[in-house]
Amino acid sequence: MKLQSINPHDQSVVGELEITTKDQVLETVAKAKSAFKTWRFSPISERVDYLKKYRQKIADHKEEIAKLISQEMGKPLHESRNEIASELEFVDYYINEGPKALADKKVLDKGKEQYRTVYEPYGVCAVIAPWNFPLSMFNSGVLPALLAGNTIVFKPSEYSTLSQKMCADLLLESGSPDGVFNLIIGSKDVGRMLIDAPIDLVWFTGSTKAGLEIYQTCGEKFIKAICEMGGSSAGIVFADADLEVTTENLYWARFLNCGQVCSAVKRLFIEKPIFDQVLQKLIDRLKQVKIGNPLEEVDFGPLVFPEQVTKLEEVVADAIYRGAKVVIGGKRPTGKEYARGNYFEPTILTNVNLDMRIMREEVFGPVLPVLSFETEDQVIEMANNTEYGLTSEVYTTDLKKGDRIAKRLDSGVVAINTDNYFKPPCPFGGYKKSGMGREYGEIGIQEFAQVKLIAVNQP
């Protein structure tokens, strides 16, 4: 049985791959377990050399990867290229800082007593990746796990299988021992087979619904799960913000990757005195964009699959029924060039209230509800009124106020006057139902290792 990769621009078949059977999943996990017996004791310098070779292969094939990403999941080509450029920096971080993060650490030296912590791998790590940033999500789950000495069974998303398989192939070509990195292919049922197999650790990025199911299974098996899940991030704009910078930041914070970003600003709160001004700037910004084939010079490509468009139509219709007003967008674009694609216009809604689905659910697409506020307490209450807690953004020239607001927001990340917080040294993860554990930075590498204390009393 084969899994087809479908181009969201015109529904053409990009390619197809054989789906992994249940027996093959179990055989793959067994192979990884066998390889772990020796890989766990490999020197970290050997693991780093493996990553160096992989980095070079990514650099050598960057244009090919970028085009495949855009074909498979609809990201504009310039954004796919940017993803690869950014990821090369992350790989450099793992290469340069990974050995330091995993090095033994002396915690107490008192006369004859010496205590140190050491970092040891868990075993077989199941990595289940999403489709919205194919290379980034591959690297985030696989590379730190390998550095820490785990072996890997990787399942790419069914919506970006070819591009993530290409990354997997380049990693395999980099020369790791047999069984250290392994690939399986399929949709959710294959992912479930992997979670049910005798693995030792799970890394998952995806929907909150799927993450909660995985976390429940891991709890029953009593194994660790690192889950980065949904988000409905708040953007808060105060009257003293630099509006030119703020507007441009908010454009990217909501509409990058056609709005298909877990950490995107999905609810915007603007202080009342500047509400109309900021709203008009955002409308004017969206009037400039071009929608179309992601392999051409466009700002917005299609959504990854048709159900995404249907979901957007449903939440927008619900909002309108409850009194919201569409000030720009709100529908599929018309024209024969969009007829076969999963396209939806970038959209802004006003007259929104907290009972609408668009304020309660994670909306994965280019739709932004905008509300006004009058006091700090009011906007904090509205911003925290969600089951998610991934990121938030605050815009103000009063940095003391910004810091005060940041400390009251229930978010794993709070950005003040920026939307650019994905940096290799900076941990990323959420509160509440947005996840468990952290990615990136020293702590993101150490998530894949168990901590052992070795206490020595010298005779």
LOROLUM-624916 format. One record per atom (N, C-alpha, C): residue in one letter; x negated, y, z negated. Coordinates in steps of 0.001 Angstrom, whole numbers, plus 500000, padded with zeros to 6 digits. Layout:
<sites>
AXYZ...
</sites>
This chain:
<sites>
M499157498804500000M500000500000500000M499120501247500000K499513502257500764K498665503431500916K499313504683500324L498456505570499852L498872506881499372L498507507907500436Q499501508659500899Q499255509661501921Q499034511030501291S498081511764501844S497870513155501471S498565514024502504I499495514886502042I500332515684502933I499916517151502885N499746517743504051N499428519161504159N500688519975503837P500667520813502777P501872521546502392P502247522668503352H501364522979504293H501669524024505275H502629523526506352D502440522288506796D503274521797507904D503724520348507726Q503450519748506561Q503840518376506243Q503121517330507097S502039517698507725S501255516713508465S500447515862507488V500044514684507926V499268513776507087V497789514123507228V497177514491506109V495747514824506111V494914513549506121G495394512531505427G494692511250505346G495432510326504412E494939509109504284E495561508153503382E494523507224502791L494847506689501607L493934505814500887L494717504656500290E494044503547500098E494661502386499467E494930502664497990I496132502313497531I496487502492496123I495903501347495306T495328501662494179T494731500666493291T495820499848492599T495649498537492591T496618497660491935T496335497568490438K497273496996489699K497087496835488258K495882495958487944D495737494873488678D494582493999488447D493274494745488724Q493269495564489754Q492057496326490075Q491757497369489003V492799497984488427V492589498928487323V491903498222486165L492404497056485798L491823496309484678L490397495861484991E490153495450486225E488793495060486623E487842496250486556T488339497428486959T487518498634486933T487162499029485513V488132498952484610V487869499278483207V486862498287482620A487002497015482942A486054496010482456A484647496291482970K484560496707484222K483262497056484815K482635498244484086A483459499235483765A482966500402483036A482512500024481631K483245499109480987K482856498660479646K481502497953479671S481297497153480697S480019496448480824S478872497432481052A479098498422481909A478056499410482193A477741500261480967F478731500485480113F478534501313478926F477468500738477993K477319499433477984K476381498786477058K474960499298477244T474613499634478479T473263500153478733T473260501664478938W474310502201479597W474363503639479876W474335504463478589R474954503979477538R475016504734476283R473631505008475715F472669504161476048F471305504322475524F470365504981476536S470887505393477669S470046506055478660S469616507421478130P468398507840478416P467962509168477965P468772510264478647I469029511328477920I469853512390478500I469150513044479687S467843512981479737S467128513524480903S467517512782482173E467792511476482046E468236510690483205E469630511128483650R470499511391482698R471853511839483024R471813513218483679V470935514076483195V470797515414483765V470285515336485208D469326514454485467D468820514299486830D469934513877487783Y470812513052487302Y471970512602488071Y472854513797488431L473093514694487469L473908515879487718L473219516858488668K471906516950488586K471167517832489494K471356517390490948K471294516096491180K471481515573492542K472910515837493017Y473858515653492113Y475259515906492444Y475468517379492784R474865518265492014R475004519698492285R474524520042493688Q473402519475494076Q472863519762495402Q473798519264496491K474415518124496258K475340517580497254K476583518461497390I477069518990496271I478204519918496332I477817521159497143A476636521697496871A476175522882497604A476031522592499099D475568521392499431D475366521030500834D476688520832501580H477740520488500852H479026520167501485H480125521162501104K479744522347500667K480724523262500090K481807523684501083E481459523921502342E482471524352503301E483433523217503636E482911522029503728E483753520861503997E484735520629502847I484253520760501612I485117520590500444I486185521668500415A485774522916500673A486719524038500624A487858523847501624K487533523462502835K488572523272503853K489511522132503486L488963521082502918L489799519952502529L490737520329501383I490232521106500420I491089521588499329I492251522398499883S491968523318500796S493016524163501364S494020523359502182Q493546522371502900Q494450521516503671Q495364520701502760E494810520199501665E495573519286500816E496566519971499899M496149521096499287M497039521677498282M497427523122498554G497000523683499681G497539524957500124G496860526202499620K495764526062498924K495049527241498421K494398527994499581P494533529334499639P493835530082500694P492346529748500718L491785529671501902L490418529200502060L489423530026501256H489617531334501194H488669532155500440H488725531823498944E489897531418498445E489991531009497046E489333529651496824S489448528752497799S488765527453497702S487258527647497669R486768528555498489R485328528841498488R484893529433497149N485719530303496599N485403530890495297N485379529836494193E486280528871494293E486289527793493296E484964527036493304I484465526759494489I483202526017494594I482036526841494072A481997528120494411A480916528987493917A480926529047492392S482116529175491824S482233529197490362S481788527875489755E482174526780490384E481855525467489814E480364525172489828L479654525710490789L478203525522490779L477587526133489526E478164527232489045E477695527835487795E477992526925486603F479156526284486633F479497525371485544F478575524152485532V478260523620486712V477349522482486768V475973522887486252D475533524081486604D474259524590486073D474290524644484550Y475431525051484002Y475552525120482537Y475403523733481917Y476073522748482489Y475964521387481944Y474523520891482027I473866521184483127I472484520752483312I471557521400482288N471720522710482096N470789523451481243N471135523383479757E472424523373479451E472842523458478049E473339522138477466G473661521183478324G474149519898477829G473202519214476857P471903519111477191P470976518470476257P470904519169474903K471041520492474893K471015521222473620K472271520933472805A473417520905473474A474676520663472765A474703519277472141L474043518306472775L474099516918472313L472855516490471537A471943517430471303A470716517110470561A471020516881469081D470195516060468437D470315515880466990D470193517227466300K470945517403465221K470929518669464489K470689518409463012K469653519057462480K469353518929461057K470350519785460277V471058519180459337V472055519914458558V471599520162457120L470614519391456650L470100519605455285L468706519009455182D467795519787454643D466425519324454406D466042519755453001K466102518814452069K465911519134450658K464945518137450025G463679518516450017G462673517623449447G462588516330450242K462820515217449535K462775513921450198K464065513596450954E465079514393450751E466357514141451409E466443514925452714Q466741514183453764Q466905514794455080Q468183514260455728Y468999515187456201Y470280514813456793Y470374515428458194R470820514626459142R471009515146460498R472259514522461126T472837515282462046T473962514754462818T473461514345464194V474014513247464699V473699512788466042V475025512616466793Y474958512754468117Y476151512679468955Y476104511404469787E477120510581469617E477161509287470294E478443509162471125P478366508476472262P479535508378473154P480626507477472572Y481833507647473103Y482973506843472676Y483024505496473384G482743505498474692G482882504276475474G483403504583476855V484501503937477237V485108504161478552V486081505331478460C485833506357479253C486672507559479255C487558507556480496A488870507616480280A489820507761481373A489989509245481670V489743509642482905V489879511037483319V491000511120484355I492066511854484006I493212512023484895I493338513507485204A493108513863486466A492958515271486844A494174515785487603P494436517087487506P495501517718488287P494990518163489646W495874518810490409W495595519151491795W495266520619492029N495526521515491072N495497522939491401N494085523508491571F493096522899490905F491689523268491108F490913521957491238P490941521343492416P490450519967492553P489007519749492111L488089520595492556L486691520425492169L486495520761490697S487068521864490264S486921522285488873S487420521225487908M488595520671488189M489169519688487280M488418518363487321F487869518019488469F487000516847488538F485786517042487626N485116518166487794N483908518425487005N484197518525485506S485309519181485154S485613519429483742S485811518136482962G486420517137483620G486650515886482927G485496514911483013V484785514929484128V483783513896484382V482394514264483858L481921515464484163L480511515771483907L480129515771482427P480864516457481528P480475516399480121P480629515004479525A481589514225480031A481753512854479544A480538512008479903L480051512169481121L478848511446481527L477628511896480746L477493513209480568L476361513725479803L476308513128478406A477475512963477800A477547512442476436A477303510944476370G477200510278477523G476871508856477531G478047507926477704N479225508483478017N480382507642478294N480337507133479730T481066506067479992T481330505674481368T482739506156481730I483022506269483026I484213506976483477I485055506112484407V486380506191484211V487327505750485234V488159506976485581F488028507424486819F488641508674487252F489808508419488182K490963509047487860K492116509016488768K492405510427489262P492213510683490536P492537512013491069P494041512204491158S494448513462491298S495853513753491535S496285513192492875E497527512741492956E498061512258494229E498240513376495245Y498117514654494791Y498285515789495696Y496951516395496139S495857515914495602S494532516386496044S493560515209496068T494054514052496467T493282512817496382T492033512845497252L492169513355498462L491030513303499380L489899514217498935S490230515431498508S489178516354498084S488515515871496791Q489301515328495862Q488692514821494631Q487945513517494875K488409512722495843K487638511528496203K486308511928496828M486312513015497593M485048513472498178M484059513848497077C484542514533496045C483683514854494902C483167513578494247A484071512600494090A483679511322493494A482615510625494337D482798510650495657D481823510009496542D480452510681496428L480448512004496343L479170512715496213L478499512376494890L479297512204493843L478741511815492552L478152510410492619L478861509494493269L478367508123493407L477089508076494242E477033508941495255E475833508988496098E474618509543495356S474878510148494197S473778510747493438S472975509717492665G473420508451492686G472562507374492217G472754506858490818S473913507015490221S474104506476488869S474180504956488921P473887504288487814P473989502827487774P475410502354488070D475505501159488600D476791500593488958D477719500519487741G478943500995487899G479933500917486833G479990502112485915V479047503033486042V479049504215485166V480185505169485552F480338505406486843F481457506209487324F482293505367488271N483619505391488060N484512504539488828N485741505321489255L486272504989490412L487401505705490998L488574504760491209I489769505207490813I490989504497491152I491938505479491843I492863504958492645I493722505810493470I495185505481493206G496007506530493092G497436506306492945G498137507488492320S499418507330492086S500214508390491468S500388508102489985K501508508542489422K501681508474487972K501661507045487441D502184506091488195D502220504720487703D500818504138487547V499892504516488423V498509504063488295V497847504737487099G498168506015486886G497671506691485686G498143506007484415R499408505576484412R499945504864483250R499220503536483040M498926502825484119M498155501583484002M496803501832483346L496177502937483724L494868503265483159L494970503579481675I495979504364481292I496151504710479878I496440503465479043D497171502515479622D497511501292478895D496354500299478832A495347500482479665A494193499576479697A493309499790478455P492375498881478184P491527498994476986P490421500041477131I490827501291477163I489898502414477250I489625502961475845D488701503915475738D488296504424474432D488547505917474236L488842506625475312L489019508075475258L489782508503476506V490625509530476359V491364510068477506V491113511566477640W490810512003478842W490809513427479191W491904513625480218F492821514539479912F493965514768480799F494238516254480909T494502516702482124T495030518041482346T496256517903483242G497371518508482808G498605518405483566G499770518949482773S500948518466483061S502158518987482441S502241518597480968T502972519406480217T503171519107478804T503929517795478633K504920517543479477K505686516305479381K504783515086479512A503948515070480530A503044513940480733A502011513864479615G501510515029479194G500516515058478128G501045514503476819L502289514822476495L502881514305475258L503032512790475320E503396512255476484E503502510808476633E502133510144476469I501120510733477066I499765510201476937I499300510271475491Y499571511393474850Y499129511575473469Y499800510563472539Q501073510259472811Q501780509273472007Q501144507890472161T500830507514473394T500191506224473633T498823506157472966C498059507241473086C496736507269472452C496855507181470933G497900507803470377G498115507702468939G498393506276468511E499212505581469293E499516504182468977E498273503308469097K497400503636470050K496155502867470229K495041503364469304F495286504518468673F494329505184467789F493017505478468504I493158506125469683I491997506608470414I492169508104470656K491083508785470934K491096510232471098K491660510633472460A492432511722472466A492936512309473704A492587513791473724I491965514227474807I491690515644475035I492677516088476110C493661516901475731C494756517238476649C494875518746476820E494775519193478060E495071520592478379E496343520570479199M497401521193478641M498724521006479229M499308522341479685G500612522487479572G501276523634480157G501017524945479436G501434526010480089G501300527334479499G502371528269480025S502714529252479205S503610530327479633S503053531619479053S501888531978479553S501083533021478928S501732534395479019A501540535161477963A502068536520477894A500998537522478324G501428538504479100G500610539678479369G501258540868478687I500475541644477956I501002542771477187I500266544037477618V501020545033478084V500420546278478567V500902547430477690F499960548072477025F500284549231476193F500154550518477011A500806551559476525A500878552823477264A499522553474477466D498550553138476632D497229553765476755D496283552955477651A496785551926478345A495930551101479203A495492551864480444D494367551462481001D493911551950482302D494763551248483355L495728551951483917L496739551285484728L496220550773486064E495227551439486655E494695550958487928E494013549606487747V493145549519486736V492448548257486450V493442547196485996T494368547597485145T495348546662484600T496197546044485696T496687546858486617T497546546353487686T496827545319488534E495585545606488897E494835544651489717E494569543355488942N494208543488487658N493996542292486840N495265541453486756L496390542113486554L497652541384486424L498050540700487727Y497728541327488847Y498010540691490130Y497317539330490197W496027539307489902W495283538048489950W495695537117488819A496001537699487665A496375536879486509A497663536105486755R498550536635487596R499784535905487887R499751535177489212F499146535769490230F499382535276491585F498210534526492210L497092534398491503L496004533556491998L496526532146492267N496066531553493367N496442530173493693N497958530035493832C498588531079494365C500047531115494549C500778530893493222G500168531373492143G500797531278490828G500721529910490189Q499997528984490795Q499911527607490287Q498685527441489398V498709528141488271V497598528134487325V498178527988485923C497647527062485153C498197526811483819C498104528044482933S497037528807483079S496797529956482206S497321531262482788A498038531209483895A498534532433484525A499475533197483597V499480534531483731V500457535354483004V501835535074483604K502664534408482844K503991534015483338K505110534824482711R504760535697481746R505739536612481126R505006537925480870L505509539019481442L504826540298481317L505651541267480475F505014541825479450F505654542785478559F504940544130478702I505698545164479052I505127546496479299I505745547494478326E504902548308477692E505414549302476746E506343550269477490K507442550628476864K508544551311477521K508159552595478262P507307553471477707P507010554727478409P506369554549479787I505680553423480015I505005553218481295I505627552078482095F506765551583481673F507365550414482319F507573550634483815D508244551702484189D508549551950485599D507283552147486421Q506304552799485835Q505058553084486543Q504293551792486855V504140550933485849V503424549669486067V504196548772487020L505499548712486842L506324547894487722L506157548314489174Q506186549605489449Q506054550090490820Q504679549763491392K503637549871490579K502292549524491040K502206548053491432L502846547190490655L502836545768490974L503626545486492247I504760546141492389I505553545982493617I504747546428494834D504104547585494719D503292548094495825D502152547124496167R501577546512495136R500484545558495373R500986544336496132L502160543840495780L502697542663496451L503142542961497870K503494544202498155K503888544562499516K502719544451500493Q501501544416499968Q500316544377500822Q499911542966501235V500487541947500596V499957540594500770V500459539949502057K499683538976502516K500031538198503697K500211536749503287I501301536146503734I501614534747503436I501411533930504707G500829532728504581G500687531906505774G499740530740505610N499315530201506734N498424529036506788N497180529291505945P496916528468504944P495793528739504031P494425528675504697L494336528104505886L493061528072506595L492785529362507358E493764530273507354E493588531580507985E493363532642506915E493238533899507331E492976534986506388E494291535428505744V494682534758504679V495940535057504000V495691535219502503D496685535797501824D496627535952500370D497395534856499651F498452534343500283F499290533305499699F499458532159500685G499166530965500212G499466529779500987G500743529141500469P501015527909500879P502207527209500413P501999526626499024L503098526315498361L503061525553497123L502730524104497451V502262523375496469V501655522081496757V502651521035497248F503890521034496752F504878520071497235F506270520692497199P507206520148497974P508518520796498144P509282521011496844E509140520095495897E509877520228494636E509491521486493873Q508281521968494105Q507860523217493466Q508735524385493935V509021524404495231V509850525468495790V511273525365495241T511791524172495194T513146523964494667T513250524428493224K512231524116492424K512232524540491016K512242526065490908L511476526744491745L511464528203491721L512823528769492098E513441528198493113E514769528659493509E515762528493492357E515624527404491627E516551527141490525E516371528137489381V515121528420488991V514918529322487857V515242530765488228V514988531131489483V515362532474489928V516886532607489973A517564531592490468A519033531622490513A519621531698489114D519039530956488175D519500531006486786D519337532406486214A518188533038486504A517936534381485993A518924535384486579I519160535291487885I520116536204488524I521514536008487946Y521902534767487755Y523225534467487183Y523377535096485801R522264535164485057R522306535705483691R522000537203483651G521910537841484821G521797539289484846G520486539859485331A519523539014485684A518234539521486151A518356540153487535K517408541019487839K517371541692489136K516068541365489843V516163540939491091V514973540689491912V514543542010492530V513340542475492195V512869543753492746V511946543555493947I511428542337494112I510674541988495312I510622540470495394G510710539945496625G510633538503496826G511918537793496471G511778536632495832G512924535898495322G513448534787496194K512766534487497301K513300533467498221K512166532904499080R512531531904499874R511587531393500871R511424532426501999P510238532622502514P510082533552503638P510720532977504901T511213533841505753T511836533410506997T510841533506508148G511085532723509194G510197532718510347G509745531308510656K509526531020511922K509198529655512316K507860529187511737E506950530142511459E505652529740510916E505754529184509504Y506894529444508837Y507082528954507470Y508064527784507400A508629527389508536A509766526472508545A509444525121507927R508240524622508142R507883523290507641R507077523342506354G506694524527505918G505828524646504755G506573524866503446N505856524676502339N506425524846500997N506189526278500516Y506776527230501230Y506481528634500966Y507544529283500079F507078530215499236F507985531027498425F507358532406498259E508153533434498443E507630534796498370E507188535149496950P506101535914496802P505752536430495479P506888537311494957T507267537081493717T508531537595493192T508348538271491846I509068539379491639I509135540032490328I510602540196489942L510901539878488697L512258539999488166L512283540982487005T513302541815486950T513530542689485796T514903542352485190N515295543119484166N516546542843483432N516568541407482909V515428540983482442V515264539606481979V515539539538480484N516065538395480029N516196538177478580N515583536836478196L515390536637476909L514643535481476425L515390534165476571D516681534192476902D517458532968477047D517346532351478434M516795533069479367M516696532566480741M515647531470480835R515872530539481751R514917529446481939R513529529964482279I513485531051483020I512202531590483447I511350532064482274M511999532321481126M511274532720479922M511009531543478993R511726530451479169R511587529316478255R510745528183478833E510707528060480158E509993526973480806E508697527472481435E507792526549481675E506603526911482438E506978526990483912V506753528134484531V507086528349485936V505791528324486736F505624527267487542F504380527054488271F504537527548489695G504454528855489850G504600529459491168G504626530967491050P504709531684492171P504502533135492187P505731533948491770V506219533715490570V507381534446490049V507014535045488697L507262536348488535L506885537047487312L508073537800486722P508549537406485535P509560538186484827P508898539305484029V509517540493484044V508922541668483391V509931542267482412L509478542505481175L510321543076480126L509611544279479526S510365545175478880S509775546311478167S509781546029476669F508929546758475943F508911546673474480F508623548054473909E508906548206472616E508715549512471969E507713549464470822T507569548352470124T506672548288468966T505767547060469051E504682547106468312E503767545967468254E504471544733467708D505217544897466629D505909543758466034D506877543124467020Q507577543946467772Q508547543424468733Q507854542603469822V506761543107470372V506112542400471473V505412541140470974I504885541164469758I504276539953469193I505333538866469040E506496539228468548E507569538257468362E508004537670469704M508138538518470718M508539538019472034M507445537153472656A506204537589472549A505098536846473154A504949535463472532N505145535370471213N504991534095470514N506244533227470580N507298533727471192N508563533002471270N508524531994472421T507679530983472276T507492529957473289T506869528739472633E507113527569473219E506495526350472693E505051526204473171Y504630527109474068Y503270527053474592Y502360528038473859G501063527843474012G500108528742473382G498742528628474024L498696528737475355L497427528540476054L496595529817476082T497089530849476759T496340532103476852T497291533284476703S496711534447476460S497440535722476462S496481536800476941E497049537890477461E496237539023477891E496812540305477310V495930541172476827V496323542440476201V495578543567476903Y496302544619477290Y495697545749477991Y495918547026477188T494805547593476717T494815548823475930T493407549381475886T493283550717475830T491955551322475654T491577551421474184D492509551128473292D492261551118471855D491831549701471471L490522549468471406L490030548111471182L490360547593469785K490496548469468808K490913548015467473K492339547473467532K493183548151468275K494544547651468441K494531546332469206G493712546280470243G493623545049471015G493210543865470162D492231544086469305D491769543015468420D492849542643467407R493557543636466922R494637543394465952R495739542538466584I496094542868467828I497124542106468529I496620540689468815A495371540586469246A494808539280469593A494887538303468425K494636538793467227K494637537921466054K496046537472465655R497068538139466191R498446537773465864R499108536909466940L498428536729468062L498995535936469149L498640534463468972D499631533608469157D499435532166469002D498909531569470302S497654531872470604S497052531426471860S495626530962471617G495231529941472369G493852529474472269G492858530437472874V493313531264473814V492479532297474437V493278533594474456V492664534690474054V493260536015474219V492230536892474924A492621537457476055A491738538330476824A492201539776476666I491276540678476404I491581542093476244I490974542852477423N491839543443478228N491438544233479399N490711543410480467T491034542131480559T490435541289481586T491313540078481822D491176539490482986D491786538181483226D490701537164483583N489455537556483374N488325536717483782N487647536125482546Y488169534996482074Y487627534391480858Y487176532951481067F487200532473482320F486675531138482592F485169531254482841K484410531164481774K482958531244481832K482381529965481234P481279529455481786P480751528177481304P480540528078479792P480060529129479094P479829528964477648P481087529105476789C482225529490477400C483402529888476621C484400528743476503P484707528303475274P485678527225475108P487066527635475575F487786526661476143F489119526912476679F490055525805476224G491223526204475711G492233525243475287G493359525956474581G494407525212474233G495616525862473761G496069525514472368Y496993526327471873Y497732526062470648Y499051525368471020K499761524905469997K501101524333470144K501119523271471247K502122523288472118K502248522233473123K501434522514474387S500475523408474278S499578523660475409S498348522773475378G498194521972474333G497082521043474397G496431520728473077M495418519881473182M494656519417472025M493215519233472473G492296519907471797G490893519833472187G490500521042473022R489243521098473409R488711522222474164R487842521745475322E487823522574476357E486925522368477488E485876523479477481Y484775523232478179Y483720524224478418Y482975524586477129G481836525205477344G481009525604476219G480447524396475483E479706524669474425E479107523606473616E480162522670473042I481258523252472537I482296522425471927I482973521538472958G483090522021474204G483697521215475251G482873519995475601I481561520113475533I480683518959475750I480769518006474571Q480748518564473372Q480765517731472168Q482095517007471953E483175517464472615E484458516757472517E484331515301472969F483373515027473847F483224513687474403F482278512812473591A481886513277472418A480942512527471586A481467512383470168Q481147511249469566Q481416511052468150Q480241511602467344V480531512137466190V479494512724465348V479145511748464237K477890511411464173K477401510509463127K476412511265462248L476550511124460949L475577511685460005L474595510592459622I473315510900459749I472252509996459286I471561510663458111A471684510062456943A471110510614455711A469903509777455311V468773510424455074V467531509717454753V466984510224453416N466666509299452568N465959509608451317N464603508956451396Q463555509733451598Q462214509199451795Q461689508587450501P461093507403450591P460543506738449392P459333507487448847
</sites>
